[in-house]
Amino acid sequence: MIGGGGEQKTLRLVAQYADATNVFGNPERIRHKYAVLREHCERLGRTYDEIERSTLQGVDLERESPDEVVEWFGQLGEGGAQHVIASVRGVAHIAPLERIGAEIIPQLRSL
């Protein structure tokens, strides 16, 4: 895995060498980054779909409802992410993780 979204070097190196990549940003931004990656793959003769695509995103259940998180993750999927790596804020207590397990993950299965 190569993480980062530098369009000239990093994503070119992903196209050339990586089995997976992780980019950052909102759905529009990651859609753009994946489009750049696809262009690098085409230039190098590599199949774009061979590369696993993920994005790292923050989740803060004190500011977002579970439905908002699910909607956001869906938008990220529409932007090209196959996986969302969640950085959960406020995990000094188990409650946010329990809410994710009970209220968010079951909804993601339908995306």
C-alpha positions, 0 to 999 in steps of 0.5 A: 500500500502506498498512501498519499495523493500526490498526483505527479509522483505518488499516484504514479508510483501507486500505478507502477508498484502498489497493490493498494492505495489510501487517499484523503479528502472529501468524495469529490477530491478522492474521485479526482485522485482516483481519476488521476490514478486511472490515467497513470495506470492507462499510461503504464498499461496497468489495470486500474481495478487491480489496485485496492482503493481506500480512504482515511476519514474521521468519525465524530459521533458527538457531531455527526449522527450515525445516519450522516456517517453512513451517508458520508461513507456512501458518498465516498464509495460513489467517489471510488473508495472500496474501503473506508478506514475510520479514525474514531474521535472520542474513544476514551470510552467504549460508547462510540465504538459500540454505537458504530457497531450497532448503528452504523456497520449494519447500514453499511452492508447495504451500500 
